[in-house]
Amino acid sequence: MKFSFIAPAPSADTPNMVTSAWPPLGILYCAVVMMNEGIEVSVLDQGASGYSLKQTLSWVKKEDPGVLGFSVLGSSMREALKVAELTKSENPNVTTVLGNYHPTFNAERILRKYPCVDVIVRGEGEYTSLDLAQCLERGDSLEKVEGITFRKNGEIVSTPDRPLIKSVDTLPFPNRKLLDIEYTSVIYGLKVATKRFSTIVSSRGCPFRCSFCGCRKFARGIWRPRSVENIMKELEYLQSEGYEQFLFVDDNFTLNLRRVEKLCRMIRKEGMDIEWFCDSRVDNCRYDVFREMVKAGCRIIYFGIESANQRILDYYKKGITPDESRSAVNKARKAGVDIIVGSFIVGAPDETRKEVENTLKFALELDIDVPQLNILGAFTGTDLWNDLVAKGFINEDALWETGAYVTQVSPHAVPFEELRSQVYDYFKGFVLRPRLIVTEALRTVKSPFRFAGVVHNLARINSIIDTVTEGIRYDMASSPDDVNS
């Protein structure tokens, strides 16, 4: 039996502040686990390949799989359903499967509404997908497969959750050769990955309780790191394949600073000439660790700063303070990080105009290079969603597929259009500050990484200017996986 995977393209009207095309690592992990058990697999990244719906259907017909699986985020749900429905209309015998965040949190809803979907894989998909494929091949009852939801005799059945993979080291490395695509990383139209690039996962899960994020529920609040030795083996393999730049797409890369230090020292000891990007919480930062990271090739750090207002941070359950954000940025700058990105969220249910202004001013005050401005959105699988449903602000039946901008459903929030205009004005003011332009120019001259990026992007300067002058396209603040697919 052949199992074909598709990473569906986001809908054309999906709002994204930051455009990126990253390898669908979740699919590649599932695929390599199956391949190691002798199952034939194929993979299509529809968005990165630029495939239209017609081309995608032609690809499915050519592959002729027994099982067609989709890795679905909220933004790609619509396209996945189109492909599934049209495929089933032509070949009713194919088993269609949906997995990833959105199906995990909406399994029964999807099966009730969409007869073109046969099975939902909940949570981690590697061994659930393998068991499902083997079960279908044997003709056994699907009730033997842990972690799935499906229909049986007109009823919806959910099997017990599959236990999390205890040791992520036991997983084989994703087979990136299944996709003949050169990926990159882009911020506001500017390519920040200028060499052969890929993403890598060094840990899974996050123990923190941010109310707007679904990571904790998806990974059951458990952080599972890979060993430094296992990460090094993958980095060395990828470097031998010509990769030079990496983005760690962990939910919380710097949670264990000793592990980070050990990894950095191993990279330097092995003489690896690589560049990499990662995220970091602002309350778990040390200057000496940032220095180790920079020496080992860290060039970009993403901080989840979110708000200048402690009241709002507490509502988000971030567990941080504005002073910690300021300190983290200063430490990263002093340590020599080339580009510092700060993420901010406005539009909480009762956030005042003054509090919004505080956050935008805070973003101007901080010594960051790139602000990522998000208008808060609520999605199934998050505490924020549950809170707004309980308060009667969100009708679950009407909005479970799309989520909702909080400012459009809360009667106490700043009106959406006013908020959007305010954020846009801030962004223009940020990028057009003479002091910022001079500072960024000086930093670029001193940084080989930044200078290489400028040279690499010169040919694309018109499209970059268009991207910036058109303003920000607003992304709802959801799980990171809604962009790091």
Sequence and secondary structure as in RCSB ss.txt:
>XXXX:A:sequence
MKFSFIAPAPSADTPNMVTSAWPPLGILYCAVVMMNEGIEVSVLDQGASGYSLKQTLSWVKKEDPGVLGFSVLGS
SMREALKVAELTKSENPNVTTVLGNYHPTFNAERILRKYPCVDVIVRGEGEYTSLDLAQCLERGDSLEKVEGITF
RKNGEIVSTPDRPLIKSVDTLPFPNRKLLDIEYTSVIYGLKVATKRFSTIVSSRGCPFRCSFCGCRKFARGIWRP
RSVENIMKELEYLQSEGYEQFLFVDDNFTLNLRRVEKLCRMIRKEGMDIEWFCDSRVDNCRYDVFREMVKAGCRI
IYFGIESANQRILDYYKKGITPDESRSAVNKARKAGVDIIVGSFIVGAPDETRKEVENTLKFALELDIDVPQLNI
LGAFTGTDLWNDLVAKGFINEDALWETGAYVTQVSPHAVPFEELRSQVYDYFKGFVLRPRLIVTEALRTVKSPFR
FAGVVHNLARINSIIDTVTEGIRYDMASSPDDVNS
>XXXX:A:secstr
 EEEEEE    TT   SS  B   HHHHHHHHHHHTTT EEEEEEHHHHT  HHHHHHHHHHH  SEEEEE  GG
GHHHHHHHHHHHHHH TTSEEEEESHHHHHTHHHHHHH TT  EEE S  HHHHHHHHHHHHHT  GGGSTTEEE
EETTEEEE       S GGGS    GGGS   BB EETTEE   SSEEEE SEE      TT  HHHHTTT  EE
  HHHHHHHHHHHHHTT  EEEE  SSTTSSHHHHHHHHHHHHHTT   EEEEEE TTS  HHHHHHHHHTTEEE
EEEEEE S HHHHHHTT    HHHHHHHHHHHHHHT SEEEEEEEE  TT  HHHHHHHHHHHHHS  SEEEEEE
EEE TTSHHHHHHHHTTS  HHHHTTT EEHHHH TTS  HHHHHHHHHHHHHHHHT HHHHHHHHHHHHH HHH
HHHHHHHGGGHHHHHHHHHT     EE  GGGT  
